[in-house]
Amino acid sequence: MTDQTKIALVTGASRGLGAALAEALAPEYHIVAVARTTGGLEDLDDRIKAKGGAATLAPMDIADPNAMATLCRGIHDRWGKLDLWLHTAIHTAPLTPANFIDPKDWQKSVDVNASATSVLIPYVAPLLGEAGQAVFFDDPRAGEKFCATYGATKAAQIAMARSWAAETVRTGPKVHVLQPQPMATALRARFFPGEDRSKLASPSDEAARLLSMLG
């Protein structure tokens, strides 16, 4: 691996859109794949290798600040940089009326969807430098019925991303907030059980479309 190797960090890489993005980027990028699900990461690694690419698997919980510090220090020590960060990791709490929000579900959603983002942005920004790119994926559920926990914490994540994007217009890195089309994922099934999934986009097709928007 040379100094010219492009490095992409994908947080939430074990399944769904994150896995599809990681696979689509290989072998042009060396993939640093982060997720809690070791089996999903290993399956992704097999698919990346089959394409002639390479990945570094990081089975970590993004809600653990110490783990994220270790991750980013490891990236710095090995490569000294990141070219691309795609943040797809998300916690989807069970759908519930606002007056039945479970405190544990709320706290986990805050930890994963909001707090982890507030930790990762300061850690990842120096690795991206002026030329790198960061990508966040909006899913505007705030205000929808039964989505109070997910909608509020996802909106907090995207608010941070939009602020970062506004702050770095002249200095870099370039920060994108993209909105995927409805996809046949486990997350979607949580919100719309019984939906006709044949009408939904595949994660791989959406990955290709979204990556084409980065230029």
PyMOL CGO cylinders between C-alpha atoms (Angstrom):
from pymol import cmd
from pymol.cgo import CYLINDER

trace = [
    CYLINDER, 0.00, 0.00, 0.00, 1.55, 3.30, -1.13, 0.3, 1, 1, 1, 1, 1, 1,
    CYLINDER, 1.55, 3.30, -1.13, 1.19, 6.84, 0.15, 0.3, 1, 1, 1, 1, 1, 1,
    CYLINDER, 1.19, 6.84, 0.15, -1.07, 7.45, -2.85, 0.3, 1, 1, 1, 1, 1, 1,
    CYLINDER, -1.07, 7.45, -2.85, -3.64, 4.89, -1.68, 0.3, 1, 1, 1, 1, 1, 1,
    CYLINDER, -3.64, 4.89, -1.68, -7.00, 6.52, -1.13, 0.3, 1, 1, 1, 1, 1, 1,
    CYLINDER, -7.00, 6.52, -1.13, -8.56, 5.70, 2.25, 0.3, 1, 1, 1, 1, 1, 1,
    CYLINDER, -8.56, 5.70, 2.25, -12.30, 5.67, 2.94, 0.3, 1, 1, 1, 1, 1, 1,
    CYLINDER, -12.30, 5.67, 2.94, -13.76, 5.31, 6.42, 0.3, 1, 1, 1, 1, 1, 1,
    CYLINDER, -13.76, 5.31, 6.42, -17.28, 3.85, 6.48, 0.3, 1, 1, 1, 1, 1, 1,
    CYLINDER, -17.28, 3.85, 6.48, -19.01, 3.94, 9.85, 0.3, 1, 1, 1, 1, 1, 1,
    CYLINDER, -19.01, 3.94, 9.85, -21.94, 1.54, 9.92, 0.3, 1, 1, 1, 1, 1, 1,
    CYLINDER, -21.94, 1.54, 9.92, -20.45, -0.69, 7.24, 0.3, 1, 1, 1, 1, 1, 1,
    CYLINDER, -20.45, -0.69, 7.24, -21.81, -4.14, 8.10, 0.3, 1, 1, 1, 1, 1, 1,
    CYLINDER, -21.81, -4.14, 8.10, -25.10, -3.98, 6.20, 0.3, 1, 1, 1, 1, 1, 1,
    CYLINDER, -25.10, -3.98, 6.20, -27.53, -1.85, 4.23, 0.3, 1, 1, 1, 1, 1, 1,
    CYLINDER, -27.53, -1.85, 4.23, -26.33, 1.34, 2.61, 0.3, 1, 1, 1, 1, 1, 1,
    CYLINDER, -26.33, 1.34, 2.61, -23.03, 1.37, 4.52, 0.3, 1, 1, 1, 1, 1, 1,
    CYLINDER, -23.03, 1.37, 4.52, -22.02, -2.04, 3.23, 0.3, 1, 1, 1, 1, 1, 1,
    CYLINDER, -22.02, -2.04, 3.23, -23.12, -1.14, -0.30, 0.3, 1, 1, 1, 1, 1, 1,
    CYLINDER, -23.12, -1.14, -0.30, -21.08, 2.07, -0.24, 0.3, 1, 1, 1, 1, 1, 1,
    CYLINDER, -21.08, 2.07, -0.24, -18.01, 0.27, 1.05, 0.3, 1, 1, 1, 1, 1, 1,
    CYLINDER, -18.01, 0.27, 1.05, -18.29, -2.37, -1.64, 0.3, 1, 1, 1, 1, 1, 1,
    CYLINDER, -18.29, -2.37, -1.64, -18.84, 0.23, -4.37, 0.3, 1, 1, 1, 1, 1, 1,
    CYLINDER, -18.84, 0.23, -4.37, -15.73, 2.17, -3.35, 0.3, 1, 1, 1, 1, 1, 1,
    CYLINDER, -15.73, 2.17, -3.35, -13.46, -0.86, -3.56, 0.3, 1, 1, 1, 1, 1, 1,
    CYLINDER, -13.46, -0.86, -3.56, -10.93, -1.37, -5.04, 0.3, 1, 1, 1, 1, 1, 1,
    CYLINDER, -10.93, -1.37, -5.04, -10.42, 2.35, -5.78, 0.3, 1, 1, 1, 1, 1, 1,
    CYLINDER, -10.42, 2.35, -5.78, -10.24, 2.96, -2.03, 0.3, 1, 1, 1, 1, 1, 1,
    CYLINDER, -10.24, 2.96, -2.03, -8.85, 0.96, 0.85, 0.3, 1, 1, 1, 1, 1, 1,
    CYLINDER, -8.85, 0.96, 0.85, -11.89, 0.62, 3.11, 0.3, 1, 1, 1, 1, 1, 1,
    CYLINDER, -11.89, 0.62, 3.11, -11.79, 1.10, 6.87, 0.3, 1, 1, 1, 1, 1, 1,
    CYLINDER, -11.79, 1.10, 6.87, -15.05, -0.61, 7.80, 0.3, 1, 1, 1, 1, 1, 1,
    CYLINDER, -15.05, -0.61, 7.80, -16.54, 0.10, 11.23, 0.3, 1, 1, 1, 1, 1, 1,
    CYLINDER, -16.54, 0.10, 11.23, -19.53, -1.69, 12.77, 0.3, 1, 1, 1, 1, 1, 1,
    CYLINDER, -19.53, -1.69, 12.77, -20.44, -3.69, 15.85, 0.3, 1, 1, 1, 1, 1, 1,
    CYLINDER, -20.44, -3.69, 15.85, -21.43, -6.78, 13.83, 0.3, 1, 1, 1, 1, 1, 1,
    CYLINDER, -21.43, -6.78, 13.83, -18.27, -8.81, 13.20, 0.3, 1, 1, 1, 1, 1, 1,
    CYLINDER, -18.27, -8.81, 13.20, -20.01, -11.33, 10.95, 0.3, 1, 1, 1, 1, 1, 1,
    CYLINDER, -20.01, -11.33, 10.95, -21.35, -8.58, 8.69, 0.3, 1, 1, 1, 1, 1, 1,
    CYLINDER, -21.35, -8.58, 8.69, -17.90, -7.03, 8.44, 0.3, 1, 1, 1, 1, 1, 1,
    CYLINDER, -17.90, -7.03, 8.44, -16.34, -10.37, 7.53, 0.3, 1, 1, 1, 1, 1, 1,
    CYLINDER, -16.34, -10.37, 7.53, -18.94, -10.91, 4.80, 0.3, 1, 1, 1, 1, 1, 1,
    CYLINDER, -18.94, -10.91, 4.80, -18.19, -7.43, 3.46, 0.3, 1, 1, 1, 1, 1, 1,
    CYLINDER, -18.19, -7.43, 3.46, -14.48, -8.18, 3.51, 0.3, 1, 1, 1, 1, 1, 1,
    CYLINDER, -14.48, -8.18, 3.51, -15.07, -11.30, 1.40, 0.3, 1, 1, 1, 1, 1, 1,
    CYLINDER, -15.07, -11.30, 1.40, -17.00, -9.29, -1.19, 0.3, 1, 1, 1, 1, 1, 1,
    CYLINDER, -17.00, -9.29, -1.19, -14.35, -6.56, -1.29, 0.3, 1, 1, 1, 1, 1, 1,
    CYLINDER, -14.35, -6.56, -1.29, -11.57, -9.10, -1.74, 0.3, 1, 1, 1, 1, 1, 1,
    CYLINDER, -11.57, -9.10, -1.74, -13.53, -10.75, -4.56, 0.3, 1, 1, 1, 1, 1, 1,
    CYLINDER, -13.53, -10.75, -4.56, -13.40, -7.40, -6.37, 0.3, 1, 1, 1, 1, 1, 1,
    CYLINDER, -13.40, -7.40, -6.37, -9.65, -7.15, -5.89, 0.3, 1, 1, 1, 1, 1, 1,
    CYLINDER, -9.65, -7.15, -5.89, -9.94, -4.60, -3.09, 0.3, 1, 1, 1, 1, 1, 1,
    CYLINDER, -9.94, -4.60, -3.09, -8.78, -4.52, 0.50, 0.3, 1, 1, 1, 1, 1, 1,
    CYLINDER, -8.78, -4.52, 0.50, -10.36, -3.54, 3.79, 0.3, 1, 1, 1, 1, 1, 1,
    CYLINDER, -10.36, -3.54, 3.79, -9.37, -3.01, 7.39, 0.3, 1, 1, 1, 1, 1, 1,
    CYLINDER, -9.37, -3.01, 7.39, -12.13, -4.27, 9.68, 0.3, 1, 1, 1, 1, 1, 1,
    CYLINDER, -12.13, -4.27, 9.68, -12.82, -2.38, 12.88, 0.3, 1, 1, 1, 1, 1, 1,
    CYLINDER, -12.82, -2.38, 12.88, -15.49, -4.14, 14.96, 0.3, 1, 1, 1, 1, 1, 1,
    CYLINDER, -15.49, -4.14, 14.96, -16.19, -1.22, 17.29, 0.3, 1, 1, 1, 1, 1, 1,
    CYLINDER, -16.19, -1.22, 17.29, -19.09, 0.59, 18.90, 0.3, 1, 1, 1, 1, 1, 1,
    CYLINDER, -19.09, 0.59, 18.90, -19.18, 4.15, 17.60, 0.3, 1, 1, 1, 1, 1, 1,
    CYLINDER, -19.18, 4.15, 17.60, -20.90, 5.21, 20.82, 0.3, 1, 1, 1, 1, 1, 1,
    CYLINDER, -20.90, 5.21, 20.82, -17.68, 4.45, 22.73, 0.3, 1, 1, 1, 1, 1, 1,
    CYLINDER, -17.68, 4.45, 22.73, -15.54, 7.63, 22.60, 0.3, 1, 1, 1, 1, 1, 1,
    CYLINDER, -15.54, 7.63, 22.60, -12.41, 5.74, 23.63, 0.3, 1, 1, 1, 1, 1, 1,
    CYLINDER, -12.41, 5.74, 23.63, -12.88, 3.25, 20.79, 0.3, 1, 1, 1, 1, 1, 1,
    CYLINDER, -12.88, 3.25, 20.79, -13.31, 6.09, 18.30, 0.3, 1, 1, 1, 1, 1, 1,
    CYLINDER, -13.31, 6.09, 18.30, -10.18, 7.78, 19.60, 0.3, 1, 1, 1, 1, 1, 1,
    CYLINDER, -10.18, 7.78, 19.60, -8.28, 4.50, 19.13, 0.3, 1, 1, 1, 1, 1, 1,
    CYLINDER, -8.28, 4.50, 19.13, -9.73, 4.10, 15.63, 0.3, 1, 1, 1, 1, 1, 1,
    CYLINDER, -9.73, 4.10, 15.63, -8.75, 7.56, 14.46, 0.3, 1, 1, 1, 1, 1, 1,
    CYLINDER, -8.75, 7.56, 14.46, -5.31, 7.38, 16.07, 0.3, 1, 1, 1, 1, 1, 1,
    CYLINDER, -5.31, 7.38, 16.07, -4.77, 4.09, 14.26, 0.3, 1, 1, 1, 1, 1, 1,
    CYLINDER, -4.77, 4.09, 14.26, -5.75, 5.64, 10.93, 0.3, 1, 1, 1, 1, 1, 1,
    CYLINDER, -5.75, 5.64, 10.93, -3.36, 8.52, 11.58, 0.3, 1, 1, 1, 1, 1, 1,
    CYLINDER, -3.36, 8.52, 11.58, -0.49, 6.26, 12.52, 0.3, 1, 1, 1, 1, 1, 1,
    CYLINDER, -0.49, 6.26, 12.52, -0.96, 3.94, 9.53, 0.3, 1, 1, 1, 1, 1, 1,
    CYLINDER, -0.96, 3.94, 9.53, -1.92, 6.33, 6.71, 0.3, 1, 1, 1, 1, 1, 1,
    CYLINDER, -1.92, 6.33, 6.71, -1.74, 9.85, 8.13, 0.3, 1, 1, 1, 1, 1, 1,
    CYLINDER, -1.74, 9.85, 8.13, -4.97, 10.85, 6.41, 0.3, 1, 1, 1, 1, 1, 1,
    CYLINDER, -4.97, 10.85, 6.41, -8.45, 10.03, 5.21, 0.3, 1, 1, 1, 1, 1, 1,
    CYLINDER, -8.45, 10.03, 5.21, -9.81, 10.91, 1.79, 0.3, 1, 1, 1, 1, 1, 1,
    CYLINDER, -9.81, 10.91, 1.79, -13.44, 10.11, 2.45, 0.3, 1, 1, 1, 1, 1, 1,
    CYLINDER, -13.44, 10.11, 2.45, -15.72, 9.50, 5.44, 0.3, 1, 1, 1, 1, 1, 1,
    CYLINDER, -15.72, 9.50, 5.44, -19.20, 8.08, 4.95, 0.3, 1, 1, 1, 1, 1, 1,
    CYLINDER, -19.20, 8.08, 4.95, -21.28, 8.04, 8.13, 0.3, 1, 1, 1, 1, 1, 1,
    CYLINDER, -21.28, 8.04, 8.13, -24.19, 5.61, 7.90, 0.3, 1, 1, 1, 1, 1, 1,
    CYLINDER, -24.19, 5.61, 7.90, -24.23, 4.20, 11.44, 0.3, 1, 1, 1, 1, 1, 1,
    CYLINDER, -24.23, 4.20, 11.44, -27.61, 4.69, 13.07, 0.3, 1, 1, 1, 1, 1, 1,
    CYLINDER, -27.61, 4.69, 13.07, -29.74, 3.31, 15.88, 0.3, 1, 1, 1, 1, 1, 1,
    CYLINDER, -29.74, 3.31, 15.88, -33.42, 2.86, 15.15, 0.3, 1, 1, 1, 1, 1, 1,
    CYLINDER, -33.42, 2.86, 15.15, -35.43, 2.73, 18.34, 0.3, 1, 1, 1, 1, 1, 1,
    CYLINDER, -35.43, 2.73, 18.34, -38.76, 0.88, 18.30, 0.3, 1, 1, 1, 1, 1, 1,
    CYLINDER, -38.76, 0.88, 18.30, -41.58, 3.01, 16.97, 0.3, 1, 1, 1, 1, 1, 1,
    CYLINDER, -41.58, 3.01, 16.97, -43.65, 4.36, 19.83, 0.3, 1, 1, 1, 1, 1, 1,
    CYLINDER, -43.65, 4.36, 19.83, -45.95, 7.27, 20.68, 0.3, 1, 1, 1, 1, 1, 1,
    CYLINDER, -45.95, 7.27, 20.68, -44.11, 10.20, 22.18, 0.3, 1, 1, 1, 1, 1, 1,
    CYLINDER, -44.11, 10.20, 22.18, -45.79, 9.69, 25.53, 0.3, 1, 1, 1, 1, 1, 1,
    CYLINDER, -45.79, 9.69, 25.53, -44.39, 6.15, 25.71, 0.3, 1, 1, 1, 1, 1, 1,
    CYLINDER, -44.39, 6.15, 25.71, -40.73, 6.91, 24.94, 0.3, 1, 1, 1, 1, 1, 1,
    CYLINDER, -40.73, 6.91, 24.94, -38.54, 4.40, 26.74, 0.3, 1, 1, 1, 1, 1, 1,
    CYLINDER, -38.54, 4.40, 26.74, -35.61, 6.07, 28.56, 0.3, 1, 1, 1, 1, 1, 1,
    CYLINDER, -35.61, 6.07, 28.56, -33.17, 3.32, 27.56, 0.3, 1, 1, 1, 1, 1, 1,
    CYLINDER, -33.17, 3.32, 27.56, -34.14, 3.54, 23.89, 0.3, 1, 1, 1, 1, 1, 1,
    CYLINDER, -34.14, 3.54, 23.89, -33.88, 7.31, 24.05, 0.3, 1, 1, 1, 1, 1, 1,
    CYLINDER, -33.88, 7.31, 24.05, -30.43, 7.24, 25.62, 0.3, 1, 1, 1, 1, 1, 1,
    CYLINDER, -30.43, 7.24, 25.62, -29.07, 4.70, 23.13, 0.3, 1, 1, 1, 1, 1, 1,
    CYLINDER, -29.07, 4.70, 23.13, -30.44, 6.76, 20.26, 0.3, 1, 1, 1, 1, 1, 1,
    CYLINDER, -30.44, 6.76, 20.26, -28.81, 9.89, 21.64, 0.3, 1, 1, 1, 1, 1, 1,
    CYLINDER, -28.81, 9.89, 21.64, -25.52, 8.04, 22.17, 0.3, 1, 1, 1, 1, 1, 1,
    CYLINDER, -25.52, 8.04, 22.17, -25.35, 6.52, 18.67, 0.3, 1, 1, 1, 1, 1, 1,
    CYLINDER, -25.35, 6.52, 18.67, -27.13, 9.07, 16.50, 0.3, 1, 1, 1, 1, 1, 1,
    CYLINDER, -27.13, 9.07, 16.50, -26.07, 12.34, 18.12, 0.3, 1, 1, 1, 1, 1, 1,
    CYLINDER, -26.07, 12.34, 18.12, -23.27, 12.02, 20.67, 0.3, 1, 1, 1, 1, 1, 1,
    CYLINDER, -23.27, 12.02, 20.67, -21.14, 9.72, 18.52, 0.3, 1, 1, 1, 1, 1, 1,
    CYLINDER, -21.14, 9.72, 18.52, -21.34, 12.23, 15.68, 0.3, 1, 1, 1, 1, 1, 1,
    CYLINDER, -21.34, 12.23, 15.68, -20.23, 15.03, 18.00, 0.3, 1, 1, 1, 1, 1, 1,
    CYLINDER, -20.23, 15.03, 18.00, -17.20, 12.91, 18.96, 0.3, 1, 1, 1, 1, 1, 1,
    CYLINDER, -17.20, 12.91, 18.96, -16.33, 11.70, 15.48, 0.3, 1, 1, 1, 1, 1, 1,
    CYLINDER, -16.33, 11.70, 15.48, -16.38, 15.03, 13.67, 0.3, 1, 1, 1, 1, 1, 1,
    CYLINDER, -16.38, 15.03, 13.67, -13.51, 16.52, 15.76, 0.3, 1, 1, 1, 1, 1, 1,
    CYLINDER, -13.51, 16.52, 15.76, -11.55, 13.24, 15.48, 0.3, 1, 1, 1, 1, 1, 1,
    CYLINDER, -11.55, 13.24, 15.48, -12.05, 12.77, 11.74, 0.3, 1, 1, 1, 1, 1, 1,
    CYLINDER, -12.05, 12.77, 11.74, -11.72, 16.39, 10.59, 0.3, 1, 1, 1, 1, 1, 1,
    CYLINDER, -11.72, 16.39, 10.59, -7.91, 16.55, 10.99, 0.3, 1, 1, 1, 1, 1, 1,
    CYLINDER, -7.91, 16.55, 10.99, -7.57, 13.31, 9.05, 0.3, 1, 1, 1, 1, 1, 1,
    CYLINDER, -7.57, 13.31, 9.05, -9.63, 14.69, 6.16, 0.3, 1, 1, 1, 1, 1, 1,
    CYLINDER, -9.63, 14.69, 6.16, -7.69, 17.94, 6.09, 0.3, 1, 1, 1, 1, 1, 1,
    CYLINDER, -7.69, 17.94, 6.09, -8.63, 20.49, 3.45, 0.3, 1, 1, 1, 1, 1, 1,
    CYLINDER, -8.63, 20.49, 3.45, -9.07, 18.09, 0.54, 0.3, 1, 1, 1, 1, 1, 1,
    CYLINDER, -9.07, 18.09, 0.54, -11.11, 15.26, 2.07, 0.3, 1, 1, 1, 1, 1, 1,
    CYLINDER, -11.11, 15.26, 2.07, -14.84, 14.74, 1.94, 0.3, 1, 1, 1, 1, 1, 1,
    CYLINDER, -14.84, 14.74, 1.94, -17.38, 13.74, 4.59, 0.3, 1, 1, 1, 1, 1, 1,
    CYLINDER, -17.38, 13.74, 4.59, -20.84, 12.43, 3.73, 0.3, 1, 1, 1, 1, 1, 1,
    CYLINDER, -20.84, 12.43, 3.73, -23.93, 12.21, 5.94, 0.3, 1, 1, 1, 1, 1, 1,
    CYLINDER, -23.93, 12.21, 5.94, -27.26, 10.72, 4.95, 0.3, 1, 1, 1, 1, 1, 1,
    CYLINDER, -27.26, 10.72, 4.95, -30.49, 12.46, 5.89, 0.3, 1, 1, 1, 1, 1, 1,
    CYLINDER, -30.49, 12.46, 5.89, -33.69, 10.63, 6.76, 0.3, 1, 1, 1, 1, 1, 1,
    CYLINDER, -33.69, 10.63, 6.76, -36.12, 13.36, 7.81, 0.3, 1, 1, 1, 1, 1, 1,
    CYLINDER, -36.12, 13.36, 7.81, -38.54, 11.64, 10.22, 0.3, 1, 1, 1, 1, 1, 1,
    CYLINDER, -38.54, 11.64, 10.22, -38.72, 14.45, 12.79, 0.3, 1, 1, 1, 1, 1, 1,
    CYLINDER, -38.72, 14.45, 12.79, -42.35, 15.21, 13.52, 0.3, 1, 1, 1, 1, 1, 1,
    CYLINDER, -42.35, 15.21, 13.52, -43.72, 12.00, 12.03, 0.3, 1, 1, 1, 1, 1, 1,
    CYLINDER, -43.72, 12.00, 12.03, -45.96, 9.94, 14.28, 0.3, 1, 1, 1, 1, 1, 1,
    CYLINDER, -45.96, 9.94, 14.28, -44.24, 7.24, 16.35, 0.3, 1, 1, 1, 1, 1, 1,
    CYLINDER, -44.24, 7.24, 16.35, -40.81, 8.55, 15.27, 0.3, 1, 1, 1, 1, 1, 1,
    CYLINDER, -40.81, 8.55, 15.27, -40.07, 10.92, 18.14, 0.3, 1, 1, 1, 1, 1, 1,
    CYLINDER, -40.07, 10.92, 18.14, -36.92, 9.16, 19.35, 0.3, 1, 1, 1, 1, 1, 1,
    CYLINDER, -36.92, 9.16, 19.35, -35.42, 8.35, 15.96, 0.3, 1, 1, 1, 1, 1, 1,
    CYLINDER, -35.42, 8.35, 15.96, -36.59, 11.56, 14.31, 0.3, 1, 1, 1, 1, 1, 1,
    CYLINDER, -36.59, 11.56, 14.31, -35.22, 13.84, 17.01, 0.3, 1, 1, 1, 1, 1, 1,
    CYLINDER, -35.22, 13.84, 17.01, -31.82, 12.19, 17.32, 0.3, 1, 1, 1, 1, 1, 1,
    CYLINDER, -31.82, 12.19, 17.32, -31.33, 11.80, 13.57, 0.3, 1, 1, 1, 1, 1, 1,
    CYLINDER, -31.33, 11.80, 13.57, -32.25, 15.47, 13.12, 0.3, 1, 1, 1, 1, 1, 1,
    CYLINDER, -32.25, 15.47, 13.12, -29.60, 16.37, 15.70, 0.3, 1, 1, 1, 1, 1, 1,
    CYLINDER, -29.60, 16.37, 15.70, -26.99, 14.44, 13.73, 0.3, 1, 1, 1, 1, 1, 1,
    CYLINDER, -26.99, 14.44, 13.73, -27.90, 16.16, 10.48, 0.3, 1, 1, 1, 1, 1, 1,
    CYLINDER, -27.90, 16.16, 10.48, -27.97, 19.59, 12.15, 0.3, 1, 1, 1, 1, 1, 1,
    CYLINDER, -27.97, 19.59, 12.15, -24.34, 19.07, 13.20, 0.3, 1, 1, 1, 1, 1, 1,
    CYLINDER, -24.34, 19.07, 13.20, -23.42, 17.95, 9.68, 0.3, 1, 1, 1, 1, 1, 1,
    CYLINDER, -23.42, 17.95, 9.68, -25.07, 20.99, 8.09, 0.3, 1, 1, 1, 1, 1, 1,
    CYLINDER, -25.07, 20.99, 8.09, -23.29, 23.34, 10.48, 0.3, 1, 1, 1, 1, 1, 1,
    CYLINDER, -23.29, 23.34, 10.48, -19.96, 21.68, 9.69, 0.3, 1, 1, 1, 1, 1, 1,
    CYLINDER, -19.96, 21.68, 9.69, -20.72, 21.96, 5.97, 0.3, 1, 1, 1, 1, 1, 1,
    CYLINDER, -20.72, 21.96, 5.97, -21.42, 25.69, 6.30, 0.3, 1, 1, 1, 1, 1, 1,
    CYLINDER, -21.42, 25.69, 6.30, -18.28, 26.26, 8.33, 0.3, 1, 1, 1, 1, 1, 1,
    CYLINDER, -18.28, 26.26, 8.33, -15.95, 24.53, 5.88, 0.3, 1, 1, 1, 1, 1, 1,
    CYLINDER, -15.95, 24.53, 5.88, -17.10, 25.94, 2.55, 0.3, 1, 1, 1, 1, 1, 1,
    CYLINDER, -17.10, 25.94, 2.55, -13.85, 27.88, 2.12, 0.3, 1, 1, 1, 1, 1, 1,
    CYLINDER, -13.85, 27.88, 2.12, -11.45, 25.81, 4.19, 0.3, 1, 1, 1, 1, 1, 1,
    CYLINDER, -11.45, 25.81, 4.19, -12.47, 22.21, 3.55, 0.3, 1, 1, 1, 1, 1, 1,
    CYLINDER, -12.47, 22.21, 3.55, -13.07, 19.41, 4.06, 0.3, 1, 1, 1, 1, 1, 1,
    CYLINDER, -13.07, 19.41, 4.06, -16.12, 19.32, 1.80, 0.3, 1, 1, 1, 1, 1, 1,
    CYLINDER, -16.12, 19.32, 1.80, -19.12, 18.09, 3.78, 0.3, 1, 1, 1, 1, 1, 1,
    CYLINDER, -19.12, 18.09, 3.78, -22.16, 16.64, 2.02, 0.3, 1, 1, 1, 1, 1, 1,
    CYLINDER, -22.16, 16.64, 2.02, -25.63, 15.88, 3.32, 0.3, 1, 1, 1, 1, 1, 1,
    CYLINDER, -25.63, 15.88, 3.32, -27.38, 13.55, 0.90, 0.3, 1, 1, 1, 1, 1, 1,
    CYLINDER, -27.38, 13.55, 0.90, -30.83, 12.00, 1.06, 0.3, 1, 1, 1, 1, 1, 1,
    CYLINDER, -30.83, 12.00, 1.06, -31.12, 8.40, -0.15, 0.3, 1, 1, 1, 1, 1, 1,
    CYLINDER, -31.12, 8.40, -0.15, -34.23, 7.20, -1.89, 0.3, 1, 1, 1, 1, 1, 1,
    CYLINDER, -34.23, 7.20, -1.89, -36.36, 4.63, -0.03, 0.3, 1, 1, 1, 1, 1, 1,
    CYLINDER, -36.36, 4.63, -0.03, -34.40, 1.38, 0.06, 0.3, 1, 1, 1, 1, 1, 1,
    CYLINDER, -34.40, 1.38, 0.06, -35.16, -2.23, 0.88, 0.3, 1, 1, 1, 1, 1, 1,
    CYLINDER, -35.16, -2.23, 0.88, -33.23, -2.22, 4.17, 0.3, 1, 1, 1, 1, 1, 1,
    CYLINDER, -33.23, -2.22, 4.17, -33.87, -3.50, 7.67, 0.3, 1, 1, 1, 1, 1, 1,
    CYLINDER, -33.87, -3.50, 7.67, -34.22, 0.11, 8.86, 0.3, 1, 1, 1, 1, 1, 1,
    CYLINDER, -34.22, 0.11, 8.86, -36.97, 0.77, 6.31, 0.3, 1, 1, 1, 1, 1, 1,
    CYLINDER, -36.97, 0.77, 6.31, -38.79, -2.40, 7.34, 0.3, 1, 1, 1, 1, 1, 1,
    CYLINDER, -38.79, -2.40, 7.34, -38.91, -1.13, 10.93, 0.3, 1, 1, 1, 1, 1, 1,
    CYLINDER, -38.91, -1.13, 10.93, -40.86, 1.94, 9.81, 0.3, 1, 1, 1, 1, 1, 1,
    CYLINDER, -40.86, 1.94, 9.81, -43.02, 0.35, 7.13, 0.3, 1, 1, 1, 1, 1, 1,
    CYLINDER, -43.02, 0.35, 7.13, -43.73, -3.31, 7.92, 0.3, 1, 1, 1, 1, 1, 1,
    CYLINDER, -43.73, -3.31, 7.92, -45.65, -5.05, 5.17, 0.3, 1, 1, 1, 1, 1, 1,
    CYLINDER, -45.65, -5.05, 5.17, -44.58, -2.54, 2.52, 0.3, 1, 1, 1, 1, 1, 1,
    CYLINDER, -44.58, -2.54, 2.52, -44.14, -3.81, -1.04, 0.3, 1, 1, 1, 1, 1, 1,
    CYLINDER, -44.14, -3.81, -1.04, -40.35, -3.92, -1.10, 0.3, 1, 1, 1, 1, 1, 1,
    CYLINDER, -40.35, -3.92, -1.10, -40.22, -4.66, -4.82, 0.3, 1, 1, 1, 1, 1, 1,
    CYLINDER, -40.22, -4.66, -4.82, -40.82, -0.94, -5.43, 0.3, 1, 1, 1, 1, 1, 1,
    CYLINDER, -40.82, -0.94, -5.43, -37.88, 0.16, -3.31, 0.3, 1, 1, 1, 1, 1, 1,
    CYLINDER, -37.88, 0.16, -3.31, -34.35, 0.91, -4.50, 0.3, 1, 1, 1, 1, 1, 1,
    CYLINDER, -34.35, 0.91, -4.50, -31.59, -1.56, -3.75, 0.3, 1, 1, 1, 1, 1, 1,
    CYLINDER, -31.59, -1.56, -3.75, -28.77, -0.35, -1.50, 0.3, 1, 1, 1, 1, 1, 1,
    CYLINDER, -28.77, -0.35, -1.50, -26.24, -1.09, -4.23, 0.3, 1, 1, 1, 1, 1, 1,
    CYLINDER, -26.24, -1.09, -4.23, -28.09, 1.06, -6.79, 0.3, 1, 1, 1, 1, 1, 1,
    CYLINDER, -28.09, 1.06, -6.79, -28.45, 3.88, -4.27, 0.3, 1, 1, 1, 1, 1, 1,
    CYLINDER, -28.45, 3.88, -4.27, -24.78, 3.63, -3.33, 0.3, 1, 1, 1, 1, 1, 1,
    CYLINDER, -24.78, 3.63, -3.33, -23.80, 4.12, -6.96, 0.3, 1, 1, 1, 1, 1, 1,
    CYLINDER, -23.80, 4.12, -6.96, -26.18, 7.06, -7.37, 0.3, 1, 1, 1, 1, 1, 1,
    CYLINDER, -26.18, 7.06, -7.37, -25.08, 8.80, -4.19, 0.3, 1, 1, 1, 1, 1, 1,
    CYLINDER, -25.08, 8.80, -4.19, -21.37, 8.35, -4.87, 0.3, 1, 1, 1, 1, 1, 1,
    CYLINDER, -21.37, 8.35, -4.87, -21.85, 9.83, -8.35, 0.3, 1, 1, 1, 1, 1, 1,
    CYLINDER, -21.85, 9.83, -8.35, -23.01, 13.04, -6.65, 0.3, 1, 1, 1, 1, 1, 1,
    CYLINDER, -23.01, 13.04, -6.65, -19.67, 13.56, -4.91, 0.3, 1, 1, 1, 1, 1, 1,
    CYLINDER, -19.67, 13.56, -4.91, -17.78, 14.36, -8.08, 0.3, 1, 1, 1, 1, 1, 1,
]
cmd.load_cgo(trace, "trace")
